[in-house]
């Protein structure tokens, strides 16, 4: 069985990523891209579906125990795991070098004390664990081939095959290092170049050290912010600038449930808020790359804006189920692709426009087509803002007039008006000012429950929705407006867990809820950070700081967060690590620092 979600560490090369468990097992790796088929899919099944374990050898051949210690090397994605055994202490260094050629996963075993017997067990399974490759020797190298894929194993240690697995048994003494490298290559091409593990390690550490130096945040929680920024950078597909929501698929929002989705794509919403956090912390190059990705993805068709695209701008993300995988802790179905790509979500127009506005305000070099795109997006909204949609949470029930969607339509118009007022573009200023007023009036009249003094999830509904917490953050209403304060307090009463974390909206257990799905889910971490933001904005800074620090306490020992927190099981759930959790962590830290919400 795979480990708990929080037992995993992320390593990656900004084109794909691997998850490595505490016991030294890499249970998830897609090659060569985030959205490629997995070569290690043990995370969603069993060891039969692919894994690579490196750790102290057990006489019975059993898996090693969890490492006694692990950490990232400084501000990097280089993972170190250490075991104290009866025979001594050993360290395994795992990383993926930012690539120029073939993608590589490198594992260096280093003796610390004593003489420690070690074992490497590599079981390649292509196509999400379904395809057993042909494994054979080519000189001193071992290669696994199936269809279009080949993975090459290079090591100085002796290897042998048994039970369709490649093993290596060896012993390390103090200061001795034994390296293992796997490299992916299209099977029809020449073998990849021989790896240089030590040189790659030095280059990888240098890359991350240099990147982190650009961070402009130096507040009290800099370590947490830096780890989140590194995670966001790792989720960026370097060749195009697209940003994946998470590097995994089908990690469940409810253990044993059906809320299992593929997040290895670029949601405009997630990518836009990621961009804003990067800009606020000094990373303009990433912002420029994302803007270029957006312009290519949307191209000449902004009227048919999708809510998500492939990492290179692909539009077809057809959803399918993989019945041969039993799912993470039997949470089925396992899905690849995402049918929500075809939904109408009017809020994305606001998120994209807000991101373009922020890029403009922070001095990113002007791009004329970006301004043209913004105008065309508003031209579309002008005719469609008053239609029902599926909303920010991608409900699979009937479309509704979601309040958050209308608020973000207002944001799109408001930011475009500001662009016109700056003199950088021309547009129908008076007409769009009237449009902005119309949307605002519509939301306040139809999305607000006067009796309960709160905005609601959709027009005419009684349900609440945590996305309403964004109303003051987007400037739709000022923080001291009684309707804003009433909404915050209503969400605290009706959508908070006993620990003070926030649910997205009510679910209905065994019956289909407002989202059209059965089952429940955990507290949504992004929404919980939003609540901390709002509390700070209305002057309840001490309460905001307490909630923020409780949220920081949910991170795993490496500072990583999944999508949600299960308050009943007291564990992380959902895809991991999740950009939509790390972005608001950064934003809340910045807000609390600016408001004096931290001591010291």
C-alpha positions as CSV (number, residue, x, y, z in Angstrom):
1,X,0.0,0.0,0.0
2,X,1.2,3.5,-0.8
3,X,2.0,5.8,2.1
4,X,-0.1,8.6,3.5
5,X,-0.3,11.6,1.2
6,X,1.8,13.7,3.6
7,X,4.4,10.9,3.7
8,X,5.6,12.0,0.2
9,X,8.2,14.4,-0.9
10,X,8.2,16.2,-4.3
11,X,11.2,16.2,-6.6
12,X,11.1,17.5,-10.1
13,X,12.8,19.1,-13.1
14,X,10.1,21.6,-14.1
15,X,8.9,19.3,-16.8
16,X,7.7,16.4,-14.7
17,X,7.9,15.3,-11.1
18,X,8.2,12.2,-8.8
19,X,6.8,11.5,-5.4
20,X,9.2,9.7,-3.0
21,X,7.8,8.2,0.2
22,X,9.4,8.1,3.7
23,X,10.6,4.6,3.1
24,X,12.6,5.5,0.0
25,X,10.0,4.4,-2.5
26,X,9.3,6.5,-5.6
27,X,5.6,5.6,-6.2
28,X,4.7,8.2,-8.9
29,X,6.5,9.4,-12.0
30,X,5.2,10.4,-15.4
31,X,7.6,10.5,-18.3
32,X,8.5,12.7,-20.0
33,X,5.9,15.3,-19.0
34,X,3.6,16.0,-16.0
35,X,0.7,14.7,-18.1
36,X,2.4,11.7,-19.7
37,X,1.5,8.1,-18.8
38,X,3.0,7.1,-15.4
39,X,6.0,4.7,-15.3
40,X,5.6,4.4,-11.5
41,X,1.9,4.2,-10.6
42,X,2.1,2.4,-7.3
43,X,0.6,5.5,-5.7
44,X,-2.7,4.6,-7.3
45,X,-2.3,0.8,-7.0
46,X,0.2,-1.7,-5.7
47,X,3.9,-2.4,-6.3
48,X,2.7,-4.3,-9.4
49,X,2.0,-1.0,-11.0
50,X,5.5,0.3,-10.8
51,X,7.9,1.7,-8.2
52,X,11.5,2.3,-7.3
53,X,12.7,1.7,-3.8
54,X,16.2,2.5,-2.5
55,X,16.9,1.9,1.2
56,X,18.5,-0.3,3.8
57,X,18.3,-4.0,2.9
58,X,16.1,-6.2,5.2
59,X,17.2,-9.8,5.6
60,X,13.7,-11.0,4.7
61,X,13.6,-8.8,1.6
62,X,10.9,-6.7,3.2
63,X,10.7,-2.9,2.5
64,X,12.8,-0.7,4.6
65,X,11.2,1.2,7.5
66,X,10.5,4.9,7.1
67,X,13.6,7.1,7.2
68,X,14.5,8.5,10.6
69,X,15.1,11.9,9.1
70,X,14.5,13.7,5.9
71,X,14.9,17.2,4.6
72,X,15.4,19.3,1.5
73,X,19.0,20.5,1.1
74,X,18.6,24.2,2.0
75,X,16.3,26.0,-0.4
76,X,16.2,23.4,-3.1
77,X,14.3,20.3,-4.4
78,X,17.2,18.0,-3.5
79,X,15.8,15.5,-1.0
80,X,18.0,13.8,1.7
81,X,16.6,10.8,3.6
82,X,18.6,9.2,6.4
83,X,18.2,5.8,8.2
84,X,19.8,4.8,11.4
85,X,20.3,1.0,11.3
86,X,21.9,-1.5,13.6
87,X,24.9,-1.5,11.3
88,X,25.2,2.2,10.8
89,X,23.7,5.3,9.2
90,X,23.0,5.8,5.5
91,X,21.8,8.7,3.5
92,X,19.9,8.7,0.1
93,X,20.0,11.9,-2.0
94,X,17.1,12.1,-4.5
95,X,16.8,14.8,-7.2
96,X,15.8,15.5,-10.8
97,X,18.2,17.9,-12.5
98,X,16.6,20.8,-14.5
99,X,16.9,19.2,-17.9
100,X,18.6,20.0,-21.1
101,X,18.4,16.5,-22.6
102,X,16.7,13.4,-21.3
103,X,14.6,13.5,-18.1
104,X,16.5,11.9,-15.2
105,X,15.8,10.8,-11.7
106,X,19.1,10.4,-9.8
107,X,19.5,8.6,-6.4
108,X,22.8,8.8,-4.7
109,X,23.4,6.4,-1.7
110,X,26.0,7.8,0.8
111,X,27.4,6.0,3.7
112,X,27.5,8.1,6.9
113,X,28.7,5.6,9.6
114,X,29.2,1.8,9.8
115,X,28.8,-0.6,6.9
116,X,25.1,-0.6,5.8
117,X,23.7,-3.2,3.4
118,X,21.5,-1.6,0.8
119,X,19.0,-2.6,-1.8
120,X,17.6,-0.9,-4.9
121,X,14.4,-2.5,-6.4
122,X,13.2,-1.0,-9.7
123,X,10.0,-2.2,-11.3
124,X,9.1,-0.2,-14.5
125,X,5.5,-0.4,-15.6
126,X,4.5,1.8,-18.5
127,X,1.0,3.1,-19.3
128,X,-0.1,3.6,-15.7
129,X,1.1,0.2,-14.6
130,X,-0.6,-1.8,-17.4
131,X,2.4,-2.5,-19.6
132,X,5.4,-4.7,-18.6
133,X,8.5,-3.6,-20.6
134,X,11.2,-5.7,-22.1
135,X,14.2,-5.3,-19.8
136,X,17.6,-6.2,-21.1
137,X,21.3,-5.2,-21.0
138,X,23.0,-3.0,-23.5
139,X,26.7,-3.1,-22.5
140,X,26.9,-2.0,-18.8
141,X,23.5,-0.3,-19.1
142,X,20.0,-1.7,-18.4
143,X,17.1,-0.6,-20.5
144,X,13.3,-1.2,-20.2
145,X,11.5,-0.8,-23.5
146,X,7.8,-0.8,-24.3
147,X,6.2,0.8,-27.4
148,X,7.3,4.4,-27.6
149,X,9.1,4.5,-24.3
150,X,12.5,3.4,-23.0
151,X,14.0,4.0,-19.6
152,X,17.7,3.5,-19.1
153,X,19.3,2.5,-15.7
154,X,22.9,3.5,-15.1
155,X,24.8,2.5,-12.0
156,X,28.2,1.3,-10.9
157,X,26.6,-1.3,-8.7
158,X,25.9,-4.9,-9.9
159,X,22.3,-5.5,-10.9
160,X,20.2,-8.7,-11.4
161,X,16.6,-9.4,-12.5
162,X,14.1,-11.3,-10.5
163,X,10.2,-11.4,-10.6
164,X,10.2,-8.8,-13.4
165,X,12.1,-6.4,-11.2
166,X,15.7,-5.1,-11.4
167,X,17.6,-5.4,-8.1
168,X,20.9,-4.2,-6.8
169,X,22.4,-5.3,-3.5
170,X,25.4,-3.5,-2.2
171,X,27.1,-2.2,1.0
172,X,28.2,1.4,1.7
173,X,30.9,2.6,4.1
174,X,31.4,6.1,5.5
175,X,32.0,8.6,2.7
176,X,31.3,6.0,0.0
177,X,28.7,7.0,-2.6
178,X,26.9,4.8,-5.1
179,X,24.7,6.5,-7.7
180,X,21.7,5.2,-9.7
181,X,20.2,7.1,-12.6
182,X,17.2,6.4,-14.7
183,X,16.8,8.4,-18.0
184,X,13.8,8.4,-20.3
185,X,14.2,8.4,-24.0
186,X,11.9,7.7,-27.0
187,X,12.5,4.1,-27.8
188,X,13.3,4.7,-31.4
189,X,16.2,7.1,-30.7
190,X,19.8,6.5,-29.7
191,X,20.5,5.8,-26.0
192,X,20.6,8.9,-23.8
193,X,24.0,10.2,-22.8
194,X,25.7,8.7,-19.8
195,X,24.7,10.6,-16.7
196,X,27.1,12.6,-14.4
197,X,25.3,12.2,-11.0
198,X,27.8,14.3,-9.0
199,X,28.0,17.1,-11.6
200,X,24.2,17.1,-11.9
201,X,23.8,17.3,-8.1
202,X,26.0,20.4,-7.9
203,X,24.2,22.0,-10.9
204,X,20.8,21.3,-9.4
205,X,21.7,22.8,-6.1
206,X,23.2,25.8,-7.8
207,X,20.1,26.3,-9.9
208,X,17.7,26.4,-6.9
209,X,20.1,28.6,-4.8
210,X,20.3,31.2,-7.6
211,X,16.5,31.1,-8.2
212,X,15.6,31.6,-4.6
213,X,17.9,34.6,-4.4
214,X,15.4,36.6,-6.5
215,X,12.7,36.4,-3.8
216,X,11.8,39.8,-2.4
217,X,9.9,38.6,0.6
218,X,11.9,38.7,3.9
219,X,9.2,38.5,6.4
220,X,8.8,36.4,9.5
221,X,7.6,33.3,7.7
222,X,10.1,33.4,4.9
223,X,10.9,29.7,5.2
224,X,7.3,28.7,4.5
225,X,7.0,31.2,1.7
226,X,10.2,30.0,0.0
227,X,9.2,26.4,0.2
228,X,5.8,27.3,-1.4
229,X,7.5,29.3,-4.1
230,X,9.9,26.4,-4.9
231,X,6.9,24.1,-5.1
232,X,5.1,26.5,-7.5
233,X,8.3,26.7,-9.6
234,X,8.5,22.9,-9.7
235,X,4.9,22.8,-11.0
236,X,5.8,25.1,-13.9
237,X,6.4,23.4,-17.3
238,X,9.5,25.2,-18.3
239,X,9.3,24.8,-22.1
240,X,6.0,26.7,-22.3
241,X,5.4,28.5,-19.0
242,X,2.2,26.5,-18.3
243,X,1.6,25.7,-14.6
244,X,0.0,22.5,-13.5
245,X,-2.5,22.5,-10.6
246,X,-0.7,19.4,-9.1
247,X,1.6,16.7,-10.5
248,X,-0.9,13.9,-9.6
249,X,-4.2,12.5,-10.6
250,X,-7.0,10.8,-8.6
251,X,-5.7,11.3,-5.1
252,X,-9.1,11.4,-3.4
253,X,-10.8,14.3,-1.7
254,X,-12.5,11.7,0.5
255,X,-10.6,8.4,1.3
256,X,-12.6,5.6,-0.4
257,X,-14.8,8.1,-2.3
258,X,-15.4,9.0,-6.0
259,X,-14.1,12.7,-5.9
260,X,-10.9,11.8,-7.8
261,X,-9.7,14.1,-10.5
262,X,-6.7,14.6,-12.8
263,X,-4.9,17.9,-11.9
264,X,-2.0,17.6,-14.3
265,X,-3.2,20.5,-16.5
266,X,-3.2,24.3,-16.5
267,X,-6.3,25.8,-14.9
268,X,-6.5,29.4,-15.9
269,X,-7.7,30.2,-12.4
270,X,-4.9,28.4,-10.6
271,X,-2.2,29.6,-13.0
272,X,-3.5,33.2,-12.7
273,X,-3.4,33.3,-8.9
274,X,0.0,31.5,-9.0
275,X,1.2,34.3,-11.3
276,X,0.1,36.9,-8.9
277,X,2.0,35.3,-6.0
278,X,5.1,35.1,-8.1
279,X,4.9,38.7,-9.2
280,X,4.4,39.8,-5.6
281,X,7.6,38.0,-4.5
282,X,9.8,39.2,-7.3
283,X,9.5,36.6,-10.1
284,X,8.7,38.5,-13.2
285,X,10.3,36.1,-15.7
286,X,7.8,33.4,-14.7
287,X,5.0,35.9,-15.1
288,X,6.2,36.8,-18.6
289,X,6.4,33.1,-19.6
290,X,2.9,32.5,-18.3
291,X,1.5,35.5,-20.2
292,X,3.1,34.2,-23.4
293,X,1.6,30.7,-22.7
294,X,-1.8,32.3,-22.2
295,X,-1.7,34.2,-25.5
296,X,-0.7,31.0,-27.3
297,X,-3.3,28.9,-25.6
298,X,-6.2,31.3,-26.2
299,X,-4.8,32.4,-29.6
300,X,-7.5,34.0,-31.8
301,X,-10.4,32.4,-30.0
302,X,-11.0,34.2,-26.7
303,X,-14.8,33.8,-27.1
304,X,-14.3,30.1,-26.5
305,X,-12.0,30.4,-23.5
306,X,-11.6,27.1,-21.8
307,X,-11.2,26.9,-18.0
308,X,-8.1,24.7,-18.5
309,X,-5.6,23.6,-21.1
310,X,-2.8,21.1,-21.5
311,X,0.6,22.3,-20.4
312,X,1.5,23.2,-24.0
313,X,-1.9,24.8,-24.6
314,X,-3.7,21.6,-25.8
315,X,-7.5,21.9,-25.8
316,X,-8.6,18.3,-25.9
317,X,-8.4,16.8,-22.4
318,X,-10.9,14.0,-22.7
319,X,-11.7,12.2,-19.4
320,X,-11.3,8.4,-19.1
321,X,-11.1,5.9,-16.3
322,X,-8.4,3.3,-15.7
323,X,-10.2,0.2,-14.3
324,X,-7.0,-1.8,-13.8
325,X,-5.8,0.6,-11.0
326,X,-7.5,0.0,-7.6
327,X,-7.0,3.6,-6.6
328,X,-5.3,5.3,-3.7
329,X,-6.6,3.4,-0.6
330,X,-9.3,1.9,-2.9
331,X,-10.6,5.3,-3.9
332,X,-12.1,4.7,-7.4
333,X,-12.4,5.5,-10.2
334,X,-8.9,6.5,-11.2
335,X,-9.3,9.2,-13.8
336,X,-7.0,10.7,-16.5
337,X,-8.0,13.7,-18.5
338,X,-10.6,16.1,-17.2
339,X,-14.1,16.6,-18.6
340,X,-14.5,19.9,-16.7
341,X,-12.4,21.5,-19.5
342,X,-15.7,21.8,-21.5
343,X,-17.5,23.7,-18.7
344,X,-18.6,27.3,-18.7
345,X,-17.0,29.1,-15.8
346,X,-17.4,32.8,-16.1
347,X,-15.1,33.5,-13.1
348,X,-12.0,32.6,-15.2
349,X,-12.4,35.8,-17.2
350,X,-11.9,37.7,-14.0
351,X,-8.9,35.7,-12.8
352,X,-7.2,36.1,-16.2
353,X,-7.9,39.8,-16.4
354,X,-6.8,40.3,-12.8
355,X,-3.5,38.6,-13.6
356,X,-2.9,40.6,-16.7
357,X,-3.7,43.8,-14.7
358,X,-1.3,42.9,-12.0
359,X,1.4,42.1,-14.6
360,X,0.8,45.6,-16.1
361,X,0.8,47.3,-12.7
362,X,4.1,45.7,-11.7
363,X,5.9,46.9,-14.8
364,X,6.0,43.8,-17.0
365,X,6.9,44.8,-20.5
366,X,3.8,45.7,-22.4
367,X,2.4,43.1,-24.9
368,X,-0.1,44.6,-27.3
369,X,-1.9,41.4,-27.9
370,X,-2.4,40.9,-24.2
371,X,-4.3,44.2,-24.2
372,X,-6.3,43.2,-27.2
373,X,-7.1,39.9,-25.6
374,X,-8.3,41.7,-22.5
375,X,-10.7,43.8,-24.5
376,X,-12.0,40.9,-26.4
377,X,-12.6,39.0,-23.2
378,X,-14.8,41.9,-21.9
379,X,-16.5,42.0,-25.2
380,X,-17.6,38.4,-24.6
381,X,-18.6,39.0,-21.0
382,X,-20.7,42.0,-22.0
383,X,-23.1,39.5,-23.8
384,X,-22.8,36.5,-21.4
385,X,-22.1,37.7,-17.8
386,X,-25.8,37.2,-16.9
387,X,-25.9,33.5,-17.9
388,X,-25.7,30.6,-15.5
389,X,-22.5,28.6,-15.3
390,X,-20.8,25.7,-13.5
391,X,-18.8,28.0,-11.2
392,X,-15.4,28.0,-9.6
393,X,-15.8,24.5,-8.1
394,X,-16.7,22.8,-11.4
395,X,-20.0,21.4,-10.3
396,X,-21.4,18.5,-12.3
397,X,-25.0,19.4,-11.6
398,X,-27.2,22.0,-13.3
399,X,-25.8,25.4,-14.1
400,X,-26.6,28.2,-11.7
401,X,-26.1,32.0,-11.3
402,X,-23.1,31.6,-9.0
403,X,-22.4,34.8,-7.0
404,X,-18.6,34.3,-7.2
405,X,-18.8,34.0,-11.0
406,X,-20.7,37.3,-11.2
407,X,-18.2,39.0,-8.8
408,X,-15.3,37.9,-11.0
409,X,-17.1,39.1,-14.1
410,X,-17.3,42.5,-12.3
411,X,-13.5,42.2,-11.6
412,X,-12.8,41.6,-15.3
413,X,-14.7,44.7,-16.3
414,X,-13.3,46.8,-13.5
415,X,-9.7,46.0,-14.3
416,X,-10.2,46.6,-18.0
417,X,-11.7,50.0,-17.2
418,X,-8.6,50.8,-15.3
419,X,-6.5,49.8,-18.3
420,X,-8.4,52.1,-20.5
421,X,-8.2,54.9,-17.9
422,X,-4.4,54.5,-17.9
423,X,-4.4,55.5,-21.5
424,X,-2.7,52.3,-22.7
425,X,-5.7,51.1,-24.8
426,X,-8.9,52.5,-26.2
427,X,-12.3,51.1,-25.4
428,X,-16.0,52.0,-24.8
429,X,-15.3,53.5,-21.4
430,X,-18.7,54.8,-20.5
431,X,-20.5,51.8,-21.7
432,X,-18.3,49.5,-19.7
433,X,-18.7,51.7,-16.6
434,X,-22.4,51.1,-16.9
435,X,-21.8,47.4,-17.3
436,X,-19.7,47.3,-14.2
437,X,-22.5,49.1,-12.3
438,X,-25.1,46.7,-13.7
439,X,-23.2,43.6,-12.6
440,X,-22.6,45.1,-9.1
441,X,-26.2,46.0,-8.7
442,X,-27.3,42.6,-9.9
443,X,-25.1,40.7,-7.4
444,X,-26.1,42.9,-4.4
445,X,-29.8,42.5,-5.2
446,X,-30.0,38.8,-6.2
447,X,-27.0,37.2,-4.4
448,X,-27.5,38.7,-0.9
449,X,-29.8,37.3,1.8
450,X,-30.9,40.3,3.9
451,X,-32.4,38.2,6.7
452,X,-29.2,36.4,7.4
453,X,-26.9,39.3,6.3
454,X,-24.8,37.2,4.0
455,X,-24.1,36.6,0.3
456,X,-25.1,33.1,-0.8
457,X,-23.6,30.6,-3.2
458,X,-26.0,31.4,-6.1
459,X,-29.0,33.6,-6.8
460,X,-32.0,32.5,-4.7
461,X,-30.1,29.8,-2.8
462,X,-29.7,29.5,1.0
463,X,-26.3,27.6,0.8
464,X,-23.1,29.4,1.5
465,X,-19.9,29.1,-0.5
466,X,-16.3,29.8,0.7
467,X,-15.5,31.6,-2.6
468,X,-17.6,34.5,-1.2
469,X,-14.6,35.2,1.0
470,X,-13.0,36.7,-2.1
471,X,-15.5,39.6,-2.3
472,X,-13.4,42.0,-0.2
473,X,-10.1,40.7,-1.6
474,X,-11.2,41.5,-5.1
475,X,-12.4,45.0,-4.2
476,X,-16.0,44.3,-5.0
477,X,-17.0,45.7,-1.6
478,X,-14.8,47.3,1.1
479,X,-13.9,45.1,4.1
480,X,-15.8,47.2,6.6
481,X,-19.1,46.8,4.6
482,X,-21.7,45.1,6.9
483,X,-22.5,42.6,4.2
484,X,-18.9,41.5,4.0
485,X,-18.6,41.1,7.7
486,X,-21.9,39.2,7.8
487,X,-20.7,36.9,5.1
488,X,-17.4,36.1,6.9
489,X,-19.2,35.4,10.1
490,X,-21.8,33.2,8.4
491,X,-19.1,31.1,6.8
492,X,-17.4,30.8,10.1
493,X,-20.7,29.5,11.6
494,X,-21.9,27.2,8.8
495,X,-18.8,26.1,6.8
496,X,-16.1,25.8,9.4
497,X,-14.9,22.6,11.0
498,X,-14.3,22.3,14.8
499,X,-10.7,23.2,14.1
500,X,-11.7,26.4,12.4
501,X,-10.9,25.3,8.8
502,X,-13.3,26.0,6.0
503,X,-15.3,23.7,3.7
504,X,-16.0,24.9,0.2
505,X,-19.7,24.4,0.4
506,X,-22.2,22.0,1.9
507,X,-22.1,18.4,0.7
508,X,-24.8,15.7,1.1
509,X,-23.0,12.5,2.0
510,X,-24.7,9.6,0.2
511,X,-27.0,11.8,-1.7
512,X,-26.1,14.1,-4.6
513,X,-25.3,17.6,-3.3
514,X,-25.3,21.0,-4.9
515,X,-22.3,19.9,-7.0
516,X,-24.1,16.9,-8.4
517,X,-21.8,14.4,-6.7
518,X,-22.3,11.9,-3.8
519,X,-19.9,11.9,-0.9
520,X,-18.2,14.5,1.2
521,X,-14.8,16.1,1.2
522,X,-12.3,17.6,3.6
523,X,-11.7,21.2,4.5
524,X,-10.4,23.1,1.5
525,X,-7.1,24.6,2.4
526,X,-7.2,27.6,0.0
527,X,-10.5,28.6,1.5
528,X,-9.1,28.4,5.0
529,X,-6.3,30.8,4.0
530,X,-8.9,33.1,2.4
531,X,-10.7,33.3,5.8
532,X,-7.4,34.2,7.5
533,X,-7.0,37.0,4.8
534,X,-10.5,38.3,5.4
535,X,-10.1,38.3,9.2
536,X,-7.0,40.4,8.8
537,X,-8.8,42.8,6.4
538,X,-11.6,43.4,8.9
539,X,-9.1,44.1,11.8
540,X,-9.2,40.7,13.5
541,X,-5.5,40.3,13.0
542,X,-4.8,38.1,16.1
543,X,-7.5,35.7,15.0
544,X,-6.1,35.7,11.4
545,X,-2.6,34.9,12.6
546,X,-3.8,32.1,14.8
547,X,-5.7,30.5,11.9
548,X,-2.7,31.0,9.6
549,X,-0.3,29.3,12.0
550,X,-2.7,26.4,12.5
551,X,-2.8,26.0,8.7
552,X,1.0,26.0,8.6
553,X,0.9,23.2,11.1
554,X,-1.0,21.0,8.6
555,X,2.0,21.0,6.2
556,X,4.0,17.8,6.2
557,X,7.6,17.8,7.6
558,X,8.9,19.1,4.3
559,X,6.4,22.1,4.1
560,X,4.1,20.6,1.5
561,X,0.3,20.7,1.3
562,X,-2.3,18.7,-0.6
563,X,-5.6,20.2,-1.7
564,X,-7.6,19.5,1.5
565,X,-7.5,18.4,5.1
566,X,-9.7,15.6,6.5
567,X,-10.7,16.8,10.0
568,X,-12.0,13.4,10.9
569,X,-9.0,11.4,9.9
570,X,-6.6,14.2,10.6
571,X,-4.7,13.8,7.4
572,X,-4.1,15.5,4.1
573,X,-6.4,14.5,1.1
574,X,-6.6,15.4,-2.5
575,X,-3.9,15.9,-5.2
576,X,-0.5,16.7,-3.9
577,X,1.3,19.0,-3.7
578,X,-1.4,21.5,-4.7
579,X,-0.6,24.9,-6.2
580,X,-4.0,26.2,-5.1
581,X,-3.0,25.6,-1.4
582,X,0.5,27.0,-1.6
583,X,-0.5,30.2,-3.4
584,X,-2.8,31.5,-0.7
585,X,-0.2,30.5,1.9
586,X,2.1,33.0,0.3
587,X,-0.6,35.7,-0.1
588,X,-1.7,35.4,3.5
589,X,1.9,35.6,4.8
590,X,2.3,38.8,2.7
591,X,-0.9,40.3,4.0
592,X,-0.2,39.5,7.6
593,X,3.3,40.9,7.3
594,X,2.0,44.1,5.8
595,X,-0.6,44.5,8.5
596,X,1.8,43.8,11.3
597,X,0.1,40.5,12.0
598,X,3.4,38.9,13.0
599,X,5.6,39.6,15.9
600,X,9.4,39.8,15.7
